[in-house]
Amino acid sequence: MADIKKRNYPGNNTQDAGAIDNLTYSNSSGARKTAEVGRHLLPFPTPGVGNGYTTDLSSAAYSLPGAGRNLAVYNNSGSVASITFGSSSAITALAAGATDSSGNVGLPCQANAWSYFAAGYSNYVISSSSSLLVFLINDDTSIQAVAQAMTSSMIP
């Protein structure tokens, strides 16, 4: 018979369905714990260069490898710069807060700091400056909602 663990080990043998909540709650602080262990960052493949890669997306719009990707951007300068997401490779870099006729907007990247963005349904991204180091966050994690089965005890 499989060993059933109670409330402190995630996995298929966990008896408590709220194991994630139990593991992320800190009794001493009275709040959820946050543990930043770092992100797996990847450079963008350079089109037409074979095995070339880059983090400088200022020269042209770069294709995102699928919808819902997340980006980490480091602004290596003392001034605000921006990145722009779009649905076409014809997008142009926009200044922070500026918009175009397609509804694209220049998203600000704080000076000398990391910024994180969710691309949503966008297919392309371009940056306004070569001082922006743009990385794909390699994380294909997703959460799927599963409908609860209706039982006779749920019927009023």
N, C-alpha and C positions, 0 to 999 in steps of 0.2 A: 504494500500500500504506500502511496506517495506521502512524503512528509509534508504536512500542512503547516505553513508558517503563519503566525498571527501578527498582523498589523505592522511589521517592520521590514519586510522584504518584498519588493515588487516582483511580479512574475506570474506565471500561470498557476502556481500553487498558493497564491495569496488568498487567504480567507476573506479579508476585509476589502470590499469594493472601493472604499475611500482611502486606499493605501497611499495614493499620491498626496492627498490632503494631509494625512497623518505624518508623512515624511517631510513635508515642506513647512509644517507649523512648528514654531519654537515656543515651548512653554515659558521659558525664562523671559522672553521679550514680549510675549502675547501677540505675536504677529507671524506672518509667513517669512521664511528664510529666503534669501536671495544668494545664489552662488554663481558668480560669473567665472566660468572656466575658460573663456576665450572662444573665439569663433574660428572656424576653418575658412580662411580667406583664399580665394583663387583669382589670378589675373585673367583678363579677357584674352581669348585667342585673337591673333591678328590676322584678318582675312588676307589671303594671297601671299602670306609669308611662310607657308609651311608650318613648322612647329614654333613660330614666333608668338610671344605673349606680350601684353602691355597693361599698364594701369593708367596710362594717359589717354583719355577718351576725348581730347579737345579737337582733334583733327577731323573727325567724322563720326557719324552715329554708329554705334556698335549694337549688334543684335544680341538680345537676351535669350538664353537657352530655355525658353518656355515661360508661360505666364506664372505670376506669383513669386517671382524671384526677389530676393532681398540683397541690398547692396550696403557695403560699408565704405565710407568715403573719408579720407583724411585730407584736410586742407593744410598744405605745407607752406602757407604764406600768412602774412599778417593782415590780410584783408579778406572780406567776405567774397566768396565765389559761388557758383551754382551749378546744378546739374538739371537736365531737362529730360523727361520721359516722353515718349510718343509712340504712335502706332505705325509710323512710316519711317523709312530710312532717310527721308527728306527733311527730318526735323533739324532745326538749327538751335544752337545754344542760346539761351535767353538769360538776361540778367536776373538776379534774385528778385522775385516778385513780379517780373514782367510776364505777360501772357501773349499768345498769338491767336490767330483766327480759328485754329483748330481746338482751342481750349487748353493747350499745353502751357505749363508755367515753369519758370525758373525757380527751382527749390534751393533755398539758401544753405550754404555750408559754412559754418562758423570758422573764423580764422584760427589756425593752429589747434584744431580739434577734430575729433571723429564725429561723423553724422551717419545715421542709419536710415535707410529708405526701403519701403516696400514698393516694388514696381507694379503690383496689381496686374491689370490686363495689358500693360504696355509691352511692346515688342522691341523697342530701341531706346538707347540712352546716349546722351552726349554731355560733355562738361564744358564749362565756359573758360577754363584755364588749365594749363598743363601743371599747375601747382596742386591740382586735385589728384590724389591717388585713389582710383576707383577699383574696388574688389567685389567679386561675387561672393556672397556668403553661402558656403556649401552646406546646406541643411535642407533636406527634402522631407522633414518631419511634417506630418499633417495630423489633424484631429478629426475624426469622423463621428458624426452624431448617429447613434443607433436608436431607432424607435423602440420603446419599451413594449413588450408584448402585453396585450390586454388580458387580465385574468378576471375571474368572477368576483374576487374580493375588491376589485376596483370599481365595480358597478354599484351605484348608490341604491 
